[in-house]
């Protein structure tokens, strides 16, 4: 039995890896992602270990409502969990580009 993960950054990275798998599952979506990131198919696996790359995966998925909803359904997550994973990972990496909604 696997030990549950409680570290928010680890959870965010797991969600990002799931998102990468989702992106890679459809050739057209993968092609668009690779073209935008400049990563080649041969370096995709190595890039997946880079937290900044994982951040770009989440950004790609979150960019379109349909894409994030489809991914969230496939991963059995609520779309807000995907956004939360992006927030946690961005905060951990000191990413200033993500804007928070302040109530």
RAMO-V256161 format. One record per residue. RES is the residue in one small letter. SS is DSSP state (h for helix, s for strand, l for the rest). PSI is psi in degrees with one decimal (* if undefined). NEAR is the number of other C-alpha atoms within 8 Angstrom. Layout:
RES|SS|PSI|NEAR + RES|SS|PSI|NEAR
This chain:
x|l|133.6|2 + x|l|145.3|3 + x|l|132.4|4 + x|l|145.9|4 + x|l|128.3|6 + x|l|-11.3|6 + x|l|118.9|6 + x|h|-37.2|8 + x|h|-41.3|10 + x|h|-41.8|9 + x|h|-43.7|11 + x|h|-40.1|13 + x|h|-36.6|12 + x|h|-44.1|8 + x|h|-41.3|10 + x|h|-38.4|14 + x|h|-38.2|10 + x|h|-39.5|9 + x|h|-39.1|12 + x|h|-42.8|11 + x|h|-41.2|8 + x|h|-46.8|9 + x|h|-43.0|11 + x|h|-16.0|9 + x|l|-15.2|7 + x|l|117.7|8 + x|h|-40.8|7 + x|h|-44.1|6 + x|h|-42.2|9 + x|h|-43.2|11 + x|h|-43.0|8 + x|h|-44.6|8 + x|h|-46.7|10 + x|h|-39.9|11 + x|h|-39.3|8 + x|h|-35.4|6 + x|h|-21.8|7 + x|l|5.5|6 + x|l|138.2|9 + x|l|157.1|7 + x|h|-29.7|6 + x|h|-19.7|5 + x|h|2.9|8 + x|h|-44.8|9 + x|h|-43.3|7 + x|h|-36.8|7 + x|h|-28.9|9 + x|l|-15.2|11 + x|l|-3.6|8 + x|l|116.7|8 + x|h|-33.0|10 + x|h|-35.8|7 + x|h|-42.2|10 + x|h|-35.6|14 + x|h|-41.3|12 + x|h|-31.1|9 + x|h|-47.7|11 + x|h|-39.6|13 + x|h|-43.1|9 + x|h|-45.7|9 + x|h|-39.4|12 + x|h|-12.9|11 + x|l|-30.1|8 + x|l|133.9|8 + x|h|-45.3|7 + x|h|-40.7|6 + x|h|-46.5|10 + x|h|-37.3|13 + x|h|-42.0|9 + x|h|-43.9|8 + x|h|-47.0|11 + x|h|-41.8|12 + x|h|-45.5|9 + x|h|-36.0|7 + x|h|0.2|7 + x|l|45.7|6 + x|l|161.1|9 + x|l|142.5|8 + x|h|-32.6|9 + x|h|-25.7|6 + x|h|-33.7|8 + x|h|-44.9|14 + x|h|-38.2|10 + x|h|-38.9|9 + x|h|-40.6|15 + x|h|-41.1|13 + x|h|-47.8|9 + x|h|-46.9|11 + x|h|-41.3|13 + x|h|-43.1|12 + x|h|-41.6|9 + x|h|-30.4|8 + x|h|0.2|8 + x|l|33.0|6 + x|l|113.5|8 + x|l|-1.9|7 + x|l|-15.2|4 + x|l|125.2|7 + x|l|131.7|5 + x|l|144.2|4 + x|l|126.9|4 + x|l|121.7|3 + x|l|*|2
